Amino acid sequence: MQEGKTYRDLFTMLREEPAAKAYFENLPAPVRQQMSTRAFRVNSFESMRDYADNLTRGDG
């Protein structure tokens, strides 16, 4: 995975990056669901990780 690479949205990134897909699939189901409903907010692996951290802390 290229460091700092951005994508159109979460689903594009999951299609193109196996490591991002593996990370996403290991998140708790409620976090995956919330992230999927706001896929436009996630355009890089870093933003996905940050968003997952916020959701698991309850800041989402």
PDB file of N, CA, C and O in Angstrom:
ATOM      1  N   MET A   1       0.848  -1.172   0.000  1.00  0.00           N
ATOM      2  CA  MET A   1       0.000   0.000   0.000  1.00  0.00           C
ATOM      3  C   MET A   1       0.895   1.238   0.000  1.00  0.00           C
ATOM      4  O   MET A   1       1.871   1.319   0.747  1.00  0.00           O
ATOM      5  N   GLN A   2       0.546   2.187  -0.844  1.00  0.00           N
ATOM      6  CA  GLN A   2       1.308   3.427  -0.916  1.00  0.00           C
ATOM      7  C   GLN A   2       0.936   4.340   0.239  1.00  0.00           C
ATOM      8  O   GLN A   2      -0.241   4.607   0.482  1.00  0.00           O
ATOM      9  N   GLU A   3       1.940   4.810   0.939  1.00  0.00           N
ATOM     10  CA  GLU A   3       1.719   5.717   2.069  1.00  0.00           C
ATOM     11  C   GLU A   3       1.144   7.032   1.552  1.00  0.00           C
ATOM     12  O   GLU A   3       1.678   7.629   0.617  1.00  0.00           O
ATOM     13  N   GLY A   4       0.061   7.472   2.164  1.00  0.00           N
ATOM     14  CA  GLY A   4      -0.519   8.758   1.807  1.00  0.00           C
ATOM     15  C   GLY A   4      -1.398   8.754   0.570  1.00  0.00           C
ATOM     16  O   GLY A   4      -1.909   9.807   0.190  1.00  0.00           O
ATOM     17  N   LYS A   5      -1.592   7.619  -0.068  1.00  0.00           N
ATOM     18  CA  LYS A   5      -2.429   7.557  -1.270  1.00  0.00           C
ATOM     19  C   LYS A   5      -3.883   7.780  -0.890  1.00  0.00           C
ATOM     20  O   LYS A   5      -4.349   7.279   0.134  1.00  0.00           O
ATOM     21  N   THR A   6      -4.600   8.536  -1.721  1.00  0.00           N
ATOM     22  CA  THR A   6      -6.017   8.772  -1.458  1.00  0.00           C
ATOM     23  C   THR A   6      -6.868   8.119  -2.544  1.00  0.00           C
ATOM     24  O   THR A   6      -6.415   7.863  -3.660  1.00  0.00           O
ATOM     25  N   TYR A   7      -8.107   7.862  -2.173  1.00  0.00           N
ATOM     26  CA  TYR A   7      -9.072   7.178  -3.034  1.00  0.00           C
ATOM     27  C   TYR A   7     -10.361   7.986  -3.067  1.00  0.00           C
ATOM     28  O   TYR A   7     -10.561   8.894  -2.260  1.00  0.00           O
ATOM     29  N   ARG A   8     -11.223   7.648  -3.999  1.00  0.00           N
ATOM     30  CA  ARG A   8     -12.494   8.351  -4.127  1.00  0.00           C
ATOM     31  C   ARG A   8     -13.350   8.187  -2.879  1.00  0.00           C
ATOM     32  O   ARG A   8     -13.990   9.133  -2.422  1.00  0.00           O
ATOM     33  N   ASP A   9     -13.352   6.966  -2.331  1.00  0.00           N
ATOM     34  CA  ASP A   9     -14.139   6.681  -1.131  1.00  0.00           C
ATOM     35  C   ASP A   9     -13.680   5.356  -0.528  1.00  0.00           C
ATOM     36  O   ASP A   9     -12.765   4.711  -1.041  1.00  0.00           O
ATOM     37  N   LEU A  10     -14.316   4.967   0.545  1.00  0.00           N
ATOM     38  CA  LEU A  10     -13.967   3.736   1.249  1.00  0.00           C
ATOM     39  C   LEU A  10     -14.040   2.519   0.335  1.00  0.00           C
ATOM     40  O   LEU A  10     -13.126   1.695   0.328  1.00  0.00           O
ATOM     41  N   PHE A  11     -15.114   2.400  -0.433  1.00  0.00           N
ATOM     42  CA  PHE A  11     -15.320   1.200  -1.239  1.00  0.00           C
ATOM     43  C   PHE A  11     -14.274   1.069  -2.335  1.00  0.00           C
ATOM     44  O   PHE A  11     -13.846  -0.042  -2.650  1.00  0.00           O
ATOM     45  N   THR A  12     -13.857   2.179  -2.918  1.00  0.00           N
ATOM     46  CA  THR A  12     -12.788   2.152  -3.922  1.00  0.00           C
ATOM     47  C   THR A  12     -11.497   1.660  -3.276  1.00  0.00           C
ATOM     48  O   THR A  12     -10.798   0.819  -3.842  1.00  0.00           O
ATOM     49  N   MET A  13     -11.184   2.176  -2.110  1.00  0.00           N
ATOM     50  CA  MET A  13      -9.969   1.767  -1.413  1.00  0.00           C
ATOM     51  C   MET A  13     -10.012   0.274  -1.081  1.00  0.00           C
ATOM     52  O   MET A  13      -9.015  -0.424  -1.269  1.00  0.00           O
ATOM     53  N   LEU A  14     -11.142  -0.221  -0.594  1.00  0.00           N
ATOM     54  CA  LEU A  14     -11.239  -1.636  -0.240  1.00  0.00           C
ATOM     55  C   LEU A  14     -11.070  -2.535  -1.458  1.00  0.00           C
ATOM     56  O   LEU A  14     -10.508  -3.625  -1.350  1.00  0.00           O
ATOM     57  N   ARG A  15     -11.550  -2.088  -2.615  1.00  0.00           N
ATOM     58  CA  ARG A  15     -11.382  -2.860  -3.855  1.00  0.00           C
ATOM     59  C   ARG A  15      -9.920  -2.896  -4.296  1.00  0.00           C
ATOM     60  O   ARG A  15      -9.448  -3.912  -4.808  1.00  0.00           O
ATOM     61  N   GLU A  16      -9.206  -1.792  -4.099  1.00  0.00           N
ATOM     62  CA  GLU A  16      -7.859  -1.658  -4.657  1.00  0.00           C
ATOM     63  C   GLU A  16      -6.733  -2.010  -3.685  1.00  0.00           C
ATOM     64  O   GLU A  16      -5.602  -2.233  -4.117  1.00  0.00           O
ATOM     65  N   GLU A  17      -7.015  -2.064  -2.399  1.00  0.00           N
ATOM     66  CA  GLU A  17      -5.961  -2.282  -1.402  1.00  0.00           C
ATOM     67  C   GLU A  17      -6.284  -3.472  -0.492  1.00  0.00           C
ATOM     68  O   GLU A  17      -7.103  -3.344   0.418  1.00  0.00           O
ATOM     69  N   PRO A  18      -5.658  -4.613  -0.724  1.00  0.00           N
ATOM     70  CA  PRO A  18      -5.913  -5.788   0.117  1.00  0.00           C
ATOM     71  C   PRO A  18      -5.648  -5.533   1.603  1.00  0.00           C
ATOM     72  O   PRO A  18      -6.386  -6.045   2.445  1.00  0.00           O
ATOM     73  N   ALA A  19      -4.624  -4.761   1.946  1.00  0.00           N
ATOM     74  CA  ALA A  19      -4.319  -4.506   3.358  1.00  0.00           C
ATOM     75  C   ALA A  19      -5.430  -3.687   4.005  1.00  0.00           C
ATOM     76  O   ALA A  19      -5.781  -3.929   5.160  1.00  0.00           O
ATOM     77  N   ALA A  20      -5.978  -2.736   3.287  1.00  0.00           N
ATOM     78  CA  ALA A  20      -7.081  -1.925   3.810  1.00  0.00           C
ATOM     79  C   ALA A  20      -8.322  -2.792   3.996  1.00  0.00           C
ATOM     80  O   ALA A  20      -9.040  -2.662   4.987  1.00  0.00           O
ATOM     81  N   LYS A  21      -8.563  -3.672   3.038  1.00  0.00           N
ATOM     82  CA  LYS A  21      -9.724  -4.566   3.141  1.00  0.00           C
ATOM     83  C   LYS A  21      -9.580  -5.490   4.357  1.00  0.00           C
ATOM     84  O   LYS A  21     -10.548  -5.716   5.083  1.00  0.00           O
ATOM     85  N   ALA A  22      -8.384  -6.018   4.574  1.00  0.00           N
ATOM     86  CA  ALA A  22      -8.153  -6.905   5.722  1.00  0.00           C
ATOM     87  C   ALA A  22      -8.367  -6.143   7.028  1.00  0.00           C
ATOM     88  O   ALA A  22      -8.982  -6.669   7.956  1.00  0.00           O
ATOM     89  N   TYR A  23      -7.871  -4.923   7.108  1.00  0.00           N
ATOM     90  CA  TYR A  23      -8.048  -4.106   8.313  1.00  0.00           C
ATOM     91  C   TYR A  23      -9.540  -3.867   8.561  1.00  0.00           C
ATOM     92  O   TYR A  23     -10.031  -4.047   9.675  1.00  0.00           O
ATOM     93  N   PHE A  24     -10.249  -3.461   7.509  1.00  0.00           N
ATOM     94  CA  PHE A  24     -11.678  -3.175   7.610  1.00  0.00           C
ATOM     95  C   PHE A  24     -12.457  -4.397   8.081  1.00  0.00           C
ATOM     96  O   PHE A  24     -13.322  -4.293   8.950  1.00  0.00           O
ATOM     97  N   GLU A  25     -12.147  -5.553   7.506  1.00  0.00           N
ATOM     98  CA  GLU A  25     -12.875  -6.780   7.846  1.00  0.00           C
ATOM     99  C   GLU A  25     -12.641  -7.224   9.283  1.00  0.00           C
ATOM    100  O   GLU A  25     -13.440  -7.985   9.828  1.00  0.00           O
ATOM    101  N   ASN A  26     -11.565  -6.764   9.902  1.00  0.00           N
ATOM    102  CA  ASN A  26     -11.274  -7.120  11.291  1.00  0.00           C
ATOM    103  C   ASN A  26     -11.841  -6.123  12.293  1.00  0.00           C
ATOM    104  O   ASN A  26     -11.708  -6.321  13.501  1.00  0.00           O
ATOM    105  N   LEU A  27     -12.466  -5.066  11.817  1.00  0.00           N
ATOM    106  CA  LEU A  27     -13.108  -4.102  12.716  1.00  0.00           C
ATOM    107  C   LEU A  27     -14.413  -4.697  13.248  1.00  0.00           C
ATOM    108  O   LEU A  27     -15.007  -5.554  12.593  1.00  0.00           O
ATOM    109  N   PRO A  28     -14.866  -4.261  14.411  1.00  0.00           N
ATOM    110  CA  PRO A  28     -16.170  -4.720  14.921  1.00  0.00           C
ATOM    111  C   PRO A  28     -17.297  -4.359  13.942  1.00  0.00           C
ATOM    112  O   PRO A  28     -17.239  -3.324  13.279  1.00  0.00           O
ATOM    113  N   ALA A  29     -18.292  -5.195  13.860  1.00  0.00           N
ATOM    114  CA  ALA A  29     -19.398  -4.984  12.915  1.00  0.00           C
ATOM    115  C   ALA A  29     -20.031  -3.595  13.025  1.00  0.00           C
ATOM    116  O   ALA A  29     -20.276  -2.975  11.991  1.00  0.00           O
ATOM    117  N   PRO A  30     -20.306  -3.079  14.217  1.00  0.00           N
ATOM    118  CA  PRO A  30     -20.915  -1.738  14.290  1.00  0.00           C
ATOM    119  C   PRO A  30     -20.014  -0.644  13.700  1.00  0.00           C
ATOM    120  O   PRO A  30     -20.505   0.326  13.123  1.00  0.00           O
ATOM    121  N   VAL A  31     -18.715  -0.807  13.847  1.00  0.00           N
ATOM    122  CA  VAL A  31     -17.774   0.173  13.283  1.00  0.00           C
ATOM    123  C   VAL A  31     -17.790   0.083  11.758  1.00  0.00           C
ATOM    124  O   VAL A  31     -17.817   1.106  11.073  1.00  0.00           O
ATOM    125  N   ARG A  32     -17.773  -1.137  11.231  1.00  0.00           N
ATOM    126  CA  ARG A  32     -17.837  -1.308   9.762  1.00  0.00           C
ATOM    127  C   ARG A  32     -19.119  -0.706   9.214  1.00  0.00           C
ATOM    128  O   ARG A  32     -19.102  -0.030   8.185  1.00  0.00           O
ATOM    129  N   GLN A  33     -20.222  -0.947   9.890  1.00  0.00           N
ATOM    130  CA  GLN A  33     -21.518  -0.425   9.432  1.00  0.00           C
ATOM    131  C   GLN A  33     -21.513   1.103   9.402  1.00  0.00           C
ATOM    132  O   GLN A  33     -21.901   1.716   8.407  1.00  0.00           O
ATOM    133  N   GLN A  34     -21.070   1.708  10.506  1.00  0.00           N
ATOM    134  CA  GLN A  34     -21.037   3.171  10.580  1.00  0.00           C
ATOM    135  C   GLN A  34     -20.115   3.752   9.512  1.00  0.00           C
ATOM    136  O   GLN A  34     -20.448   4.747   8.867  1.00  0.00           O
ATOM    137  N   MET A  35     -18.971   3.132   9.335  1.00  0.00           N
ATOM    138  CA  MET A  35     -18.013   3.602   8.343  1.00  0.00           C
ATOM    139  C   MET A  35     -18.600   3.479   6.932  1.00  0.00           C
ATOM    140  O   MET A  35     -18.399   4.360   6.096  1.00  0.00           O
ATOM    141  N   SER A  36     -19.309   2.410   6.678  1.00  0.00           N
ATOM    142  CA  SER A  36     -19.904   2.195   5.353  1.00  0.00           C
ATOM    143  C   SER A  36     -20.972   3.232   5.035  1.00  0.00           C
ATOM    144  O   SER A  36     -21.123   3.632   3.880  1.00  0.00           O
ATOM    145  N   THR A  37     -21.713   3.670   6.049  1.00  0.00           N
ATOM    146  CA  THR A  37     -22.763   4.659   5.790  1.00  0.00           C
ATOM    147  C   THR A  37     -22.181   6.042   5.511  1.00  0.00           C
ATOM    148  O   THR A  37     -22.872   6.921   4.996  1.00  0.00           O
ATOM    149  N   ARG A  38     -20.911   6.229   5.852  1.00  0.00           N
ATOM    150  CA  ARG A  38     -20.245   7.509   5.582  1.00  0.00           C
ATOM    151  C   ARG A  38     -18.965   7.269   4.785  1.00  0.00           C
ATOM    152  O   ARG A  38     -17.916   7.837   5.087  1.00  0.00           O
ATOM    153  N   ALA A  39     -19.067   6.428   3.773  1.00  0.00           N
ATOM    154  CA  ALA A  39     -17.904   6.015   2.988  1.00  0.00           C
ATOM    155  C   ALA A  39     -17.169   7.192   2.359  1.00  0.00           C
ATOM    156  O   ALA A  39     -15.959   7.129   2.143  1.00  0.00           O
ATOM    157  N   PHE A  40     -17.898   8.266   2.066  1.00  0.00           N
ATOM    158  CA  PHE A  40     -17.273   9.432   1.437  1.00  0.00           C
ATOM    159  C   PHE A  40     -16.262  10.113   2.359  1.00  0.00           C
ATOM    160  O   PHE A  40     -15.393  10.847   1.888  1.00  0.00           O
ATOM    161  N   ARG A  41     -16.370   9.877   3.666  1.00  0.00           N
ATOM    162  CA  ARG A  41     -15.428  10.475   4.629  1.00  0.00           C
ATOM    163  C   ARG A  41     -14.077   9.776   4.634  1.00  0.00           C
ATOM    164  O   ARG A  41     -13.094  10.327   5.130  1.00  0.00           O
ATOM    165  N   VAL A  42     -14.022   8.580   4.092  1.00  0.00           N
ATOM    166  CA  VAL A  42     -12.822   7.753   4.171  1.00  0.00           C
ATOM    167  C   VAL A  42     -12.183   7.679   2.789  1.00  0.00           C
ATOM    168  O   VAL A  42     -12.730   7.063   1.875  1.00  0.00           O
ATOM    169  N   ASN A  43     -11.006   8.321   2.643  1.00  0.00           N
ATOM    170  CA  ASN A  43     -10.367   8.315   1.330  1.00  0.00           C
ATOM    171  C   ASN A  43      -8.898   7.889   1.388  1.00  0.00           C
ATOM    172  O   ASN A  43      -8.174   8.007   0.400  1.00  0.00           O
ATOM    173  N   SER A  44      -8.463   7.390   2.557  1.00  0.00           N
ATOM    174  CA  SER A  44      -7.098   6.874   2.682  1.00  0.00           C
ATOM    175  C   SER A  44      -7.066   5.872   3.836  1.00  0.00           C
ATOM    176  O   SER A  44      -7.976   5.826   4.665  1.00  0.00           O
ATOM    177  N   PHE A  45      -6.006   5.076   3.871  1.00  0.00           N
ATOM    178  CA  PHE A  45      -5.876   4.121   4.969  1.00  0.00           C
ATOM    179  C   PHE A  45      -5.782   4.873   6.289  1.00  0.00           C
ATOM    180  O   PHE A  45      -6.351   4.449   7.295  1.00  0.00           O
ATOM    181  N   GLU A  46      -5.065   5.982   6.281  1.00  0.00           N
ATOM    182  CA  GLU A  46      -4.915   6.783   7.493  1.00  0.00           C
ATOM    183  C   GLU A  46      -6.264   7.320   7.975  1.00  0.00           C
ATOM    184  O   GLU A  46      -6.553   7.296   9.172  1.00  0.00           O
ATOM    185  N   SER A  47      -7.086   7.801   7.044  1.00  0.00           N
ATOM    186  CA  SER A  47      -8.390   8.328   7.461  1.00  0.00           C
ATOM    187  C   SER A  47      -9.297   7.202   7.963  1.00  0.00           C
ATOM    188  O   SER A  47     -10.105   7.415   8.866  1.00  0.00           O
ATOM    189  N   MET A  48      -9.168   6.003   7.382  1.00  0.00           N
ATOM    190  CA  MET A  48      -9.957   4.874   7.860  1.00  0.00           C
ATOM    191  C   MET A  48      -9.538   4.509   9.286  1.00  0.00           C
ATOM    192  O   MET A  48     -10.386   4.276  10.147  1.00  0.00           O
ATOM    193  N   ARG A  49      -8.236   4.461   9.527  1.00  0.00           N
ATOM    194  CA  ARG A  49      -7.730   4.126  10.858  1.00  0.00           C
ATOM    195  C   ARG A  49      -8.172   5.171  11.884  1.00  0.00           C
ATOM    196  O   ARG A  49      -8.604   4.821  12.983  1.00  0.00           O
ATOM    197  N   ASP A  50      -8.064   6.447  11.527  1.00  0.00           N
ATOM    198  CA  ASP A  50      -8.483   7.523  12.438  1.00  0.00           C
ATOM    199  C   ASP A  50      -9.981   7.445  12.737  1.00  0.00           C
ATOM    200  O   ASP A  50     -10.403   7.589  13.884  1.00  0.00           O
ATOM    201  N   TYR A  51     -10.774   7.216  11.697  1.00  0.00           N
ATOM    202  CA  TYR A  51     -12.229   7.143  11.865  1.00  0.00           C
ATOM    203  C   TYR A  51     -12.585   5.936  12.749  1.00  0.00           C
ATOM    204  O   TYR A  51     -13.443   6.039  13.625  1.00  0.00           O
ATOM    205  N   ALA A  52     -11.925   4.802  12.516  1.00  0.00           N
ATOM    206  CA  ALA A  52     -12.183   3.603  13.330  1.00  0.00           C
ATOM    207  C   ALA A  52     -11.828   3.893  14.798  1.00  0.00           C
ATOM    208  O   ALA A  52     -12.556   3.496  15.708  1.00  0.00           O
ATOM    209  N   ASP A  53     -10.719   4.580  15.015  1.00  0.00           N
ATOM    210  CA  ASP A  53     -10.333   4.940  16.391  1.00  0.00           C
ATOM    211  C   ASP A  53     -11.408   5.809  17.036  1.00  0.00           C
ATOM    212  O   ASP A  53     -11.782   5.585  18.187  1.00  0.00           O
ATOM    213  N   ASN A  54     -11.897   6.789  16.307  1.00  0.00           N
ATOM    214  CA  ASN A  54     -12.942   7.667  16.841  1.00  0.00           C
ATOM    215  C   ASN A  54     -14.209   6.877  17.159  1.00  0.00           C
ATOM    216  O   ASN A  54     -14.820   7.079  18.208  1.00  0.00           O
ATOM    217  N   LEU A  55     -14.601   5.991  16.268  1.00  0.00           N
ATOM    218  CA  LEU A  55     -15.828   5.215  16.478  1.00  0.00           C
ATOM    219  C   LEU A  55     -15.697   4.260  17.661  1.00  0.00           C
ATOM    220  O   LEU A  55     -16.654   4.076  18.414  1.00  0.00           O
ATOM    221  N   THR A  56     -14.543   3.662  17.829  1.00  0.00           N
ATOM    222  CA  THR A  56     -14.395   2.721  18.942  1.00  0.00           C
ATOM    223  C   THR A  56     -14.292   3.447  20.270  1.00  0.00           C
ATOM    224  O   THR A  56     -14.553   2.856  21.318  1.00  0.00           O
ATOM    225  N   ARG A  57     -13.914   4.725  20.245  1.00  0.00           N
ATOM    226  CA  ARG A  57     -13.899   5.539  21.461  1.00  0.00           C
ATOM    227  C   ARG A  57     -15.258   6.190  21.708  1.00  0.00           C
ATOM    228  O   ARG A  57     -15.510   6.733  22.784  1.00  0.00           O
ATOM    229  N   GLY A  58     -16.139   6.129  20.692  1.00  0.00           N
ATOM    230  CA  GLY A  58     -17.450   6.740  20.823  1.00  0.00           C
ATOM    231  C   GLY A  58     -17.501   8.187  20.401  1.00  0.00           C
ATOM    232  O   GLY A  58     -18.451   8.900  20.723  1.00  0.00           O
ATOM    233  N   ASP A  59     -16.460   8.640  19.664  1.00  0.00           N
ATOM    234  CA  ASP A  59     -16.423  10.038  19.210  1.00  0.00           C
ATOM    235  C   ASP A  59     -16.990  10.219  17.824  1.00  0.00           C
ATOM    236  O   ASP A  59     -17.030  11.340  17.317  1.00  0.00           O
ATOM    237  N   GLY A  60     -17.438   9.121  17.183  1.00  0.00           N
ATOM    238  CA  GLY A  60     -17.829   9.144  15.785  1.00  0.00           C
ATOM    239  C   GLY A  60     -18.977   9.996  15.486  1.00  0.00           C
ATOM    240  O   GLY A  60     -19.392  10.089  14.330  1.00  0.00           O
TER     241      GLY A  60
END
